[in-house]
């Protein structure tokens, strides 16, 4: 064992950033001076504000001389969460009570002291999925957002089609040395030839021509001569590859919308597959989450986390999230459509998603270093508009979130608050912000900043944190009926600005709820954005910026989660104001570098080695503490009973046996128990199940134990699924596997 621990130590201290600490299993064992402590997975009673845990855990303690005893430790603990690995860390562990239910009172003080000596005091990793499973069914305060659920325009097609989205009237940007103009505010490449007053649209399979920007668009093999004069460089490289137009045998239908819109697209005649045990059928040859209730012949579609229904595929569509058929809750967890359970009110999956949305990401910020990196750019002089229902105003001619409160200005810049007496700065890191900011309504395009909080922790640092709403994910409903949706449902008009002598207009879109094909990914806890039918740029407002150095516009589809994302091109996140580099993960704080101490994810670094005797993990904290934890117990009760030991609410320790029955630890051994269920059994069956029972188990205690066992099993399964998903590369397919973004072209 010593050699193994040395190997761990070398791995951890030489390469501490190679492996992130994760839950490596339960129960865990600590040995010291011949004494051994095995502590089982905690049973969580509450997670207040997703920062303070309260719970209890069963343990077995064997002194160097003496026999094994079992006990229950109740505790409170602070938590830090790494949302990338879905791992929480216990810190500031406070043992509020330690009980040995079958130990002589004279021996309790010495055993209590021994337990405290062996119980690790440094942060302990546990999978967030285990915590969520334990919390399911317990009362949790849920703060829903007053979002809009009005249906967008929904198009339907059974042949190849694209959705051309435009925010308002076309905004035209000239292309030097040509008669062409580039339409800025669309999600597809759209050009305008001034002399002929014609629009040319480049789609996936070819070029289309129209006299009117709204269409109709017809396939064309003839392009303006100036198309061959497009400047070389990143902005038009992909377009130039389509000049001259390729031969296209099957034209795409072009749908146009100048407002919020979505599209249901089938690959040919709809093919439906029945979901066993329900009256539901789902579209098998579409990327959409599209269903039919066979009993009512009603259609249902899930868009940006919201359900809409219609009696006909052509509509009209109405919001249906509050009146879904009960059969949606019966979708099996192994169904290709099980992902939608996170959007079905009342399901365990929806409860998990809502809880995840409320778990904060927290960092400690050096005030001076952070403020030194802040700058705000306005298009012309700063302009502000009132925020309804408040006395605040927000800046309209900048992509940054600047809020005016009287004579002071507050800036939420990539997850950190700053303040200034001038709209242009200089900025200093804010110790706190006015409470009025948290009254900003969802109708405002800066609403997402209400999910960022900040407090002063010392003269040189502040602690900043954000939850899912900062990334554009909001809770619908409350309590049992709560679900997660993408976007507020409000449409925020984009800002356009033509400065004096400018050849190009400034164009600043706000986030859009619809038009990006946003779907929830249960493993990242966020919404993935981007489908080929919505264009190579996902949506007109999903990611767009103007580069004054080149005079060009750039847009890119990206996968955005609550706590970061993975992008396939340089992309701008309109919710947070953050940029992401190609193929790199990012979150709201990544650009701050050494000025931020990330509390989530770097509290511990670990390494682990698995042998036939179990898994040994080493760890160290920023404070220099280190230790080892072992899963697998070399012949003790842990191995034989797979960790199914629980702390009952009645103060006793129980074990779930391999035959499904419960036993209680008493007087140094495990003994069978009588349960209310046993009393309902007859004759031989009853005698066989409770032979040798010496204790009676109340119905309340039995229910609690059964629930704890179910939660532990589910948490273990979800943890394994997430870790398997990570090892597989994190793919997420709309059909149930890995997510694949359509379009293939991510440029400008």
C-alpha positions in Angstrom: 0.0 0.0 0.0 2.8 2.4 0.8 4.2 2.1 -2.7 0.8 2.7 -4.1 0.4 5.9 -2.1 3.8 7.1 -3.1 2.8 6.6 -6.7 -0.3 8.7 -6.0 1.7 11.4 -4.4 4.1 11.6 -7.3 1.2 11.8 -9.8 -0.7 14.5 -7.7 2.2 16.8 -7.0 4.0 16.6 -10.4 0.9 16.9 -12.5 -1.8 18.5 -10.3 -3.7 20.0 -13.2 -4.0 16.9 -15.4 -6.8 15.3 -13.4 -9.6 17.2 -11.8 -11.0 15.9 -8.6 -14.1 13.9 -9.0 -16.2 11.5 -7.0 -14.3 8.2 -7.1 -16.9 6.3 -5.2 -18.3 5.3 -1.8 -17.8 4.2 0.9 -14.4 5.6 1.8 -11.8 4.4 4.3 -9.1 6.1 6.4 -6.6 4.2 8.4 -4.2 5.5 11.0 -2.1 3.8 13.7 -4.0 0.6 13.3 -7.4 2.2 13.6 -9.8 2.1 10.6 -12.7 4.4 9.8 -15.1 3.6 6.9 -17.6 6.4 6.2 -20.6 5.9 3.9 -22.1 8.2 1.3 -23.8 11.1 3.2 -27.6 11.3 3.2 -28.6 14.9 2.5 -31.4 16.6 4.3 -31.1 20.1 2.8 -28.7 22.2 0.7 -29.5 25.8 1.7 -29.0 28.2 -1.2 -26.9 25.4 -2.7 -24.0 26.6 -0.5 -24.6 24.8 2.9 -25.3 21.1 3.2 -27.1 19.5 6.2 -27.1 15.7 6.5 -26.0 12.6 8.2 -23.8 9.7 7.4 -23.3 6.2 8.7 -19.8 5.0 9.6 -18.0 2.0 11.0 -15.1 2.6 13.4 -12.6 -0.1 14.4 -9.9 0.9 17.0 -6.5 -0.7 16.9 -7.5 -2.9 19.8 -11.2 -3.7 20.0 -14.1 -4.6 17.8 -15.9 -2.7 15.1 -18.7 -0.3 16.1 -21.1 1.7 13.9 -22.4 5.1 14.3 -24.1 8.1 12.8 -22.6 11.6 12.4 -24.8 14.5 11.6 -23.1 17.5 10.1 -23.3 20.8 8.3 -20.8 21.8 5.6 -20.1 24.5 3.1 -19.8 23.5 -0.5 -17.8 24.5 -3.5 -19.0 23.2 -6.9 -17.0 22.4 -10.1 -19.8 22.6 -12.6 -17.6 21.3 -15.4 -17.1 18.0 -13.6 -20.4 18.1 -11.7 -18.5 17.7 -8.5 -19.2 19.3 -5.1 -16.6 19.6 -2.3 -17.4 19.6 1.4 -15.5 22.2 3.3 -15.8 23.7 6.8 -17.2 20.4 8.0 -19.0 20.9 11.3 -19.9 17.6 13.1 -23.0 18.6 15.1 -23.6 15.2 16.7 -21.9 11.8 16.8 -23.8 8.7 18.0 -23.0 5.1 18.7 -26.4 3.6 19.2 -25.2 0.2 20.5 -22.1 1.2 22.4 -21.8 1.3 26.1 -21.9 5.0 27.3 -18.6 4.7 29.0 -16.9 3.9 25.7 -18.5 6.7 23.7 -16.1 9.6 24.6 -13.0 7.7 23.5 -14.6 6.5 20.3 -15.9 10.0 19.5 -12.4 11.3 19.9 -11.0 8.6 17.6 -13.7 9.3 15.0 -12.8 13.0 14.9 -9.1 12.2 14.6 -9.7 9.9 11.6 -12.5 11.8 9.8 -10.9 13.9 7.0 -11.2 17.7 7.5 -10.1 18.7 4.1 -12.6 19.1 1.2 -14.2 15.8 0.1 -15.4 15.4 -3.4 -18.9 14.1 -4.1 -20.8 13.9 -7.3 -23.5 16.6 -7.7 -25.8 14.0 -9.1 -25.7 12.1 -5.8 -26.7 15.3 -4.0 -29.5 16.0 -6.4 -30.9 12.5 -6.1 -31.0 12.8 -2.3 -32.7 16.2 -2.5 -35.4 15.0 -4.9 -38.8 15.1 -3.2 -37.6 17.4 -0.5 -38.9 21.0 -0.4 -36.7 23.4 -2.3 -37.3 27.0 -2.7 -37.6 27.8 -6.4 -37.5 31.3 -7.9 -39.2 31.4 -11.3 -38.7 34.1 -13.8 -41.6 36.1 -15.3 -40.6 35.1 -18.9 -42.9 35.2 -21.9 -44.2 32.0 -23.5 -45.9 33.4 -26.6 -45.3 31.0 -29.5 -42.9 32.2 -32.2 -43.8 31.7 -35.8 -43.4 28.0 -36.5 -42.8 26.7 -40.0 -43.3 23.1 -41.0 -41.7 21.3 -44.0 -41.2 17.7 -45.2 -38.7 18.6 -47.8 -35.3 20.3 -47.6 -35.7 23.8 -46.2 -33.8 26.6 -44.4 -35.1 29.4 -42.2 -33.9 32.9 -43.2 -34.1 35.1 -40.1 -33.8 38.8 -40.1 -34.1 41.3 -37.3 -36.2 44.1 -38.7 -35.4 45.7 -42.0 -32.2 44.6 -43.9 -29.0 46.4 -42.8 -26.7 46.6 -45.8 -22.9 46.9 -45.5 -21.0 47.8 -48.7 -18.3 45.5 -50.1 -15.3 47.6 -51.3 -14.7 47.8 -55.1 -18.0 46.0 -56.0 -21.6 46.7 -56.7 -22.5 44.3 -53.9 -23.7 44.8 -50.3 -23.7 42.3 -47.5 -26.8 42.0 -45.4 -25.6 42.2 -41.8 -28.6 41.1 -39.7 -29.3 37.6 -41.1 -28.3 34.1 -40.1 -27.4 33.1 -43.7 -25.0 34.7 -46.3 -27.2 37.2 -48.1 -26.0 39.7 -50.7 -27.7 42.6 -52.5 -26.7 43.7 -56.0 -27.5 47.4 -56.1 -27.8 47.9 -59.9 -30.3 45.1 -60.4 -31.9 45.4 -57.0 -31.7 41.6 -56.4 -30.9 39.5 -53.4 -28.6 36.5 -53.6 -28.8 33.9 -50.8 -26.1 31.3 -50.3 -27.5 28.2 -48.5 -26.1 24.7 -47.9 -26.6 23.4 -51.4 -26.6 26.4 -53.7 -27.6 29.9 -54.5 -31.0 31.5 -54.5 -32.3 34.7 -56.1 -35.2 37.0 -55.1 -36.3 40.5 -56.0 -37.7 40.9 -52.4 -35.7 40.2 -49.3 -38.8 38.3 -48.0 -38.8 36.0 -51.1 -39.9 33.9 -52.8 -36.4 32.6 -53.5 -35.6 30.5 -56.6 -32.6 28.4 -57.3 -30.1 30.1 -59.6 -26.8 29.2 -61.4 -26.1 32.8 -62.4 -24.3 35.1 -60.0 -23.3 38.8 -60.3 -19.9 39.2 -61.9 -18.7 41.1 -58.8 -19.0 37.9 -56.7 -15.6 36.9 -58.2 -14.2 40.1 -56.7 -14.9 39.3 -53.1 -11.8 40.2 -51.0 -9.6 37.4 -49.9 -9.5 36.6 -46.2 -11.4 34.9 -43.5 -14.6 36.8 -44.1 -15.5 35.6 -47.5 -13.4 32.5 -48.0 -16.3 30.1 -47.6 -18.5 32.1 -49.9 -15.8 32.1 -52.6 -15.8 28.3 -52.5 -19.4 28.5 -53.8 -18.5 30.7 -56.8 -19.5 29.6 -59.4 -22.6 27.9 -58.0 -22.5 24.1 -57.7 -25.0 22.0 -59.5 -28.0 21.4 -57.3 -30.6 18.9 -58.2 -32.9 19.3 -55.2 -33.6 22.9 -54.2 -34.3 23.9 -50.6 -37.4 25.7 -49.6 -36.6 29.1 -48.0 -38.8 30.4 -45.2 -38.4 34.0 -44.2 -39.1 35.7 -40.9 -38.3 39.2 -39.5 -39.3 38.2 -36.0 -38.9 35.2 -33.6 -39.3 31.9 -35.6 -38.6 28.2 -35.5 -38.9 25.4 -38.0 -40.1 21.8 -37.8 -38.3 19.9 -40.5 -38.9 16.3 -41.5 -36.7 14.3 -43.8 -39.5 13.3 -46.2 -42.9 11.9 -45.2 -43.1 11.9 -41.4 -42.3 8.6 -39.7 -43.6 8.1 -36.2 -42.4 5.7 -33.5 -44.6 4.7 -30.5 -43.3 5.2 -27.0 -44.1 2.1 -25.0 -46.6 2.4 -22.2 -48.0 5.6 -23.6 -50.3 7.0 -26.3 -47.4 9.2 -27.5 -45.6 8.9 -30.8 -42.5 10.9 -31.8 -41.1 12.0 -35.1 -38.3 9.5 -36.0 -37.1 11.3 -39.1 -36.7 14.8 -37.7 -34.2 16.6 -35.4 -37.0 18.3 -33.7 -38.6 17.0 -30.4 -41.9 16.5 -32.1 -44.7 14.3 -30.7 -48.3 13.2 -31.4 -50.8 12.3 -28.7 -52.5 9.4 -30.4 -55.5 9.6 -28.1 -56.3 13.3 -29.0 -54.5 13.6 -32.3 -52.8 16.7 -30.9 -49.3 17.7 -31.9 -46.6 18.8 -29.5 -43.2 20.4 -30.1 -40.4 21.4 -27.7 -38.7 24.7 -28.6 -36.1 26.4 -26.4 -37.4 24.4 -23.4 -41.0 25.4 -24.0 -43.9 23.1 -25.2 -46.3 24.2 -27.9 -49.3 22.3 -29.2 -51.6 22.4 -32.2 -54.3 20.3 -33.8 -52.6 20.7 -37.2 -49.0 20.9 -38.3 -49.7 24.3 -39.9 -50.9 25.7 -36.5 -52.0 27.8 -34.8 -49.7 26.9 -32.0 -50.3 27.6 -28.4 -48.2 27.3 -25.2 -48.7 23.9 -23.6 -46.1 23.6 -20.9 -48.8 23.9 -18.2 -51.1 21.3 -19.7 -49.0 18.5 -21.1 -50.7 15.0 -21.2 -49.7 12.8 -18.3 -48.1 10.3 -20.7 -45.1 12.7 -21.1 -44.0 11.8 -17.6 -44.1 8.1 -18.6 -41.4 8.4 -21.2 -38.9 5.7 -20.3 -35.4 6.8 -19.3 -33.9 4.6 -22.0 -36.1 6.1 -24.7 -34.4 8.0 -27.6 -36.5 10.9 -26.4 -35.7 10.7 -22.7 -33.9 14.0 -23.0 -37.2 15.9 -23.0 -38.0 14.7 -19.5 -36.0 17.6 -18.2 -38.6 19.8 -19.8 -41.7 17.9 -18.5 -43.1 19.5 -15.3 -43.1 17.1 -12.3 -40.4 14.7 -13.5 -37.3 13.9 -11.5 -35.2 15.0 -14.5 -36.9 18.4 -14.5 -36.3 18.8 -10.8 -32.6 18.0 -11.3 -32.4 20.6 -14.1 -34.0 23.2 -11.9 -31.7 22.5 -9.0 -28.6 22.6 -11.2 -29.7 26.0 -12.5 -29.6 27.3 -9.0 -26.1 26.1 -8.1 -23.7 29.0 -8.2 -20.2 29.3 -9.7 -18.1 31.4 -7.4 -14.7 33.0 -7.6 -12.5 35.3 -5.5 -11.5 38.4 -7.4 -8.5 40.7 -6.9 -10.1 44.1 -7.1 -7.2 46.1 -8.5 -6.1 43.5 -11.1 -9.6 42.9 -12.3 -10.4 46.6 -12.7 -7.2 47.1 -14.7 -8.5 44.9 -17.5 -11.9 46.6 -18.0 -12.9 48.9 -20.8 -16.2 49.7 -22.4 -16.7 50.8 -26.0 -19.7 52.9 -27.1 -20.8 53.6 -30.7 -20.6 57.4 -30.5 -21.6 59.1 -27.2 -23.1 56.9 -24.5 -26.8 56.6 -24.8 -29.2 55.2 -22.1 -32.8 54.1 -22.0 -35.0 53.6 -19.0 -35.5 50.1 -17.6 -39.2 49.8 -17.0 -40.6 49.4 -13.4 -37.3 50.7 -12.1 -35.5 54.1 -11.7 -32.5 52.6 -13.6 -31.3 53.1 -17.2 -29.2 50.9 -19.4 -26.7 51.7 -22.2 -28.1 50.9 -25.6 -25.1 51.6 -27.9 -22.7 49.1 -26.4 -22.6 45.3 -26.1 -21.5 45.7 -22.5 -24.0 45.7 -19.7 -23.8 49.2 -18.3 -26.5 50.3 -15.9 -27.0 53.9 -14.7 -28.3 54.5 -11.1 -28.5 58.2 -10.5 -25.0 59.6 -10.8 -23.3 56.2 -10.7 -22.7 53.6 -13.4 -22.4 49.9 -12.8 -20.9 47.5 -15.3 -21.4 43.7 -15.3 -18.4 42.6 -17.3 -18.1 38.9 -17.9 -19.5 37.9 -14.5 -17.9 40.6 -12.3 -19.4 43.9 -11.2 -17.6 47.3 -11.5 -18.6 50.8 -10.8 -17.7 54.3 -12.0 -18.8 57.9 -11.8 -18.6 58.1 -15.6 -20.1 55.8 -18.3 -16.8 55.4 -19.9 -14.8 54.7 -16.7 -12.2 54.5 -15.2 -13.8 51.5 -13.5 -13.2 50.0 -10.1 -14.3 46.6 -8.8 -17.6 47.0 -6.9 -17.9 45.8 -3.3 -21.6 45.4 -3.9 -24.4 46.8 -6.2 -27.7 48.5 -5.5 -30.6 46.2 -4.6 -32.6 47.9 -7.3 -30.6 46.1 -10.0 -32.1 42.8 -8.9 -35.6 44.3 -9.7 -34.8 44.6 -13.4 -37.6 42.7 -15.3 -37.2 40.0 -18.0 -38.5 42.5 -20.5 -35.1 44.3 -20.3 -32.2 43.0 -22.5 -29.9 43.3 -19.4 -32.1 41.1 -17.2 -29.5 38.3 -17.0 -27.2 40.5 -14.8 -29.6 39.9 -12.0 -28.1 36.4 -11.7 -24.7 37.8 -10.7 -24.0 38.6 -7.1 -20.9 40.1 -5.4 -19.8 40.7 -1.9 -16.6 42.2 -0.4 -14.4 39.6 1.4 -11.4 41.7 2.2 -9.8 45.0 1.5 -8.3 43.6 -1.7 -10.8 41.0 -2.8 -14.5 40.4 -3.6 -16.4 37.2 -4.1 -18.5 37.0 -7.3 -20.9 34.3 -8.3 -23.5 33.6 -11.0 -26.1 31.0 -11.7 -27.7 29.7 -14.9 -29.8 32.8 -15.6 -26.6 34.7 -16.5 -26.1 32.4 -19.5 -29.8 32.8 -20.5 -31.4 29.8 -18.8 -34.4 30.6 -16.7 -36.8 28.7 -14.5 -40.4 28.4 -15.6 -43.1 27.9 -13.0 -42.4 27.0 -9.4 -42.1 24.0 -7.0 -43.1 20.7 -8.5 -44.1 22.2 -11.9 -40.8 24.1 -12.5 -38.7 23.5 -15.7 -35.8 25.2 -17.5 -36.2 27.3 -20.6 -33.7 29.1 -22.9 -34.2 32.9 -23.2 -36.8 35.2 -21.7 -39.2 34.9 -24.6 -39.0 38.7 -25.0 -37.8 40.2 -28.3 -35.2 42.9 -27.9 -34.8 45.1 -31.0 -31.2 45.3 -32.1 -29.2 48.5 -32.1 -27.9 50.0 -35.4 -25.6 53.0 -35.7 -24.1 54.8 -38.6 -21.4 57.1 -37.5 -20.2 60.2 -39.4 -18.1 59.1 -42.4 -18.6 55.4 -41.6 -18.8 53.0 -44.5 -20.2 50.2 -42.3 -23.1 50.4 -39.7 -22.6 49.2 -36.2 -25.0 46.4 -35.5 -25.6 45.1 -32.0 -28.1 42.3 -31.6 -29.4 41.2 -28.2 -29.9 37.5 -27.4 -32.8 35.7 -29.1 -35.0 33.1 -27.5 -36.0 31.4 -30.8 -34.2 30.7 -34.0 -31.2 28.9 -32.7 -32.6 25.4 -32.3 -31.7 25.4 -28.6 -32.0 22.1 -26.9 -31.2 21.1 -23.3 -28.3 18.8 -22.7 -28.7 17.1 -19.3 -25.0 16.3 -19.0 -23.7 19.8 -19.4 -26.7 21.3 -17.6 -27.0 23.9 -20.4 -28.6 24.5 -23.8 -26.8 23.6 -27.0 -27.5 26.0 -29.9 -27.1 25.5 -33.6 -28.8 23.5 -36.4 -28.2 23.5 -40.2 -31.7 24.7 -41.0 -31.0 27.8 -38.9 -28.0 28.7 -40.9 -24.2 28.5 -40.3 -24.6 31.3 -37.8 -27.4 29.7 -35.7 -29.5 32.8 -35.5 -29.4 36.5 -36.4 -28.8 37.4 -32.8 -27.1 34.4 -31.4 -23.6 35.6 -31.9 -22.6 38.7 -34.0 -20.0 41.4 -33.7 -18.4 44.1 -35.8 -14.6 44.2 -36.2 -13.6 47.8 -36.8 -10.0 46.7 -37.6 -11.2 44.8 -40.7 -14.5 46.5 -41.3 -16.3 43.1 -41.3 -18.8 41.2 -39.3 -18.4 37.9 -37.6 -20.8 35.4 -36.4 -20.6 31.8 -35.2 -22.8 29.1 -33.7 -21.7 27.8 -30.4 -22.7 25.3 -27.6 -23.4 27.3 -24.5 -23.9 25.9 -21.1 -24.7 27.7 -17.8 -21.1 27.5 -16.7 -19.2 27.7 -20.0 -19.3 26.1 -23.3 -17.4 24.6 -26.2 -17.2 26.6 -29.4 -16.4 25.7 -33.0 -15.2 29.1 -34.0 -14.4 32.5 -32.4 -17.8 33.4 -31.0 -19.4 36.0 -28.9 -21.8 35.0 -26.1 -24.6 37.7 -26.2 -25.7 36.9 -22.7 -22.4 37.3 -20.9 -20.3 39.4 -23.2 -17.6 36.8 -23.3 -15.6 35.5 -26.3 -14.6 31.9 -26.7 -11.6 30.7 -28.7 -11.8 27.8 -31.2 -12.2 24.4 -29.6 -11.6 25.8 -26.1 -13.9 25.7 -23.1 -14.7 29.0 -21.4 -16.8 30.4 -18.7 -17.6 33.9 -17.6 -14.3 34.3 -15.7 -11.8 32.6 -17.9 -10.3 35.8 -19.3 -9.3 37.1 -15.9 -6.4 34.8 -15.5 -4.4 35.3 -12.3 -6.7 38.0 -11.0 -9.3 35.4 -10.3 -8.9 32.5 -7.8 -11.4 30.0 -9.2 -13.0 28.3 -6.2 -14.9 25.8 -8.3 -12.7 23.2 -9.8 -9.3 24.0 -8.4 -10.0 23.5 -4.7 -8.5 20.1 -5.0 -6.4 18.2 -7.5 -6.4 14.4 -7.4 -5.0 11.4 -8.9 -6.2 7.8 -8.6 -5.0 4.3 -9.2 -7.3 1.2 -9.4 -6.2 -2.3 -8.3 -7.9 -5.5 -7.5 -8.2 -4.2 -3.9 -10.1 -1.1 -4.8 -9.4 2.5 -5.9 -7.0 4.7 -4.0 -7.1 8.4 -4.5 -4.7 11.0 -3.3 -5.6 14.7 -3.0 -4.2 18.0 -1.9 -5.8 21.4 -1.3 -4.6 24.9 -1.8 -3.9 25.0 1.9 -1.4 22.1 1.6 -3.5 19.4 3.2 -3.2 16.0 1.8 -4.6 12.5 2.4 -5.8 9.3 0.9 -9.2 7.7 0.6 -9.9 4.0 -0.3 -12.9 2.5 -2.0 -13.1 -1.3 -1.5 -12.4 -2.7 1.9 -10.5 -6.0 1.6 -12.9 -8.3 3.3 -14.9 -6.1 5.6 -18.6 -5.4 5.6 -18.1 -2.6 3.0 -17.1 -5.0 0.2 -19.6 -7.7 1.2 -22.5 -5.3 1.2 -21.6 -2.8 -1.5 -21.9 0.2 0.8 -25.6 -0.2 1.4 -25.4 1.1 5.0 -27.6 4.0 6.1 -28.2 6.4 8.9 -31.9 6.1 9.9 -33.8 9.1 11.2 -34.5 7.1 14.4 -30.8 7.2 15.3 -30.0 3.6 14.3 -27.7 2.3 11.6 -29.3 0.0 9.0 -28.1 -2.1 6.1 -29.8 -3.2 2.9 -29.1 -6.9 2.5 -28.6 -8.7 -0.8 -32.0 -10.4 -0.4 -33.6 -6.9 -0.3 -34.4 -7.0 3.5 -33.2 -4.6 6.1 -31.0 -5.4 9.1 -30.0 -3.2 12.1 -26.6 -3.0 13.8 -27.1 -3.8 17.5 -24.9 -5.2 20.2 -21.9 -5.6 17.9 -23.7 -7.5 15.0 -26.3 -7.1 12.3 -29.7 -8.3 13.2 -32.9 -8.8 11.2 -35.8 -6.4 11.7 -39.6 -6.7 11.6 -41.2 -4.3 9.2 -44.9 -3.3 8.7 -44.7 -5.1 5.4 -43.7 -8.3 7.1 -46.9 -8.2 9.2 -48.9 -8.3 6.0 -47.3 -11.5 4.8 -48.7 -14.9 5.6 -47.4 -18.0 7.3 -44.2 -19.5 6.0 -43.3 -16.5 3.8 -43.5 -14.2 6.8 -41.4 -16.5 9.0 -38.8 -16.9 6.3 -38.3 -13.2 5.9 -38.0 -12.2 9.6 -36.3 -15.3 11.1 -34.3 -14.2 14.1 -35.7 -10.6 14.0 -35.3 -8.8 17.3 -36.2 -5.3 16.3 -39.3 -3.6 15.0 -39.0 -1.1 12.2 -41.6 1.6 12.0 -43.4 2.5 8.8 -41.9 6.0 8.8 -38.3 4.7 9.3 -38.8 2.1 6.6 -40.1 4.6 4.1 -37.1 6.9 4.8 -34.6 4.0 4.4 -36.2 2.8 1.2 -36.2 6.3 -0.2 -32.5 6.8 0.8 -31.7 3.5 -0.9 -33.5 4.5 -4.1 -31.9 7.9 -4.1 -28.4 6.4 -3.6 -28.9 3.9 -6.5 -30.2 6.6 -8.8 -27.4 9.0 -7.9 -24.8 6.3 -8.5 -26.4 5.5 -11.9 -26.5 9.2 -12.9 -22.9 9.7 -11.8 -21.7 6.8 -13.8 -23.6 8.0 -16.9 -22.1 11.5 -16.6 -18.6 10.1 -16.2 -19.1 7.8 -19.2 -20.4 10.8 -21.2 -17.2 12.7 -20.3 -15.0 9.8 -21.3 -16.8 9.5 -24.6 -15.9 13.0 -25.5 -19.1 14.8 -24.5 -21.0 14.3 -27.7 -24.8 14.9 -27.5 -27.0 13.8 -30.4 -30.6 15.0 -30.9 -31.6 11.4 -31.3 -30.2 10.5 -27.9 -26.5 10.1 -28.3 -24.0 12.9 -28.9 -24.9 16.5 -29.9 -24.1 17.3 -33.5 -24.3 20.9 -34.7 -25.5 21.2 -38.3 -24.4 23.6 -40.9 -20.7 22.7 -41.0 -19.7 26.3 -41.8 -18.7 28.5 -38.9 -17.0 31.7 -40.1 -16.9 35.5 -40.1 
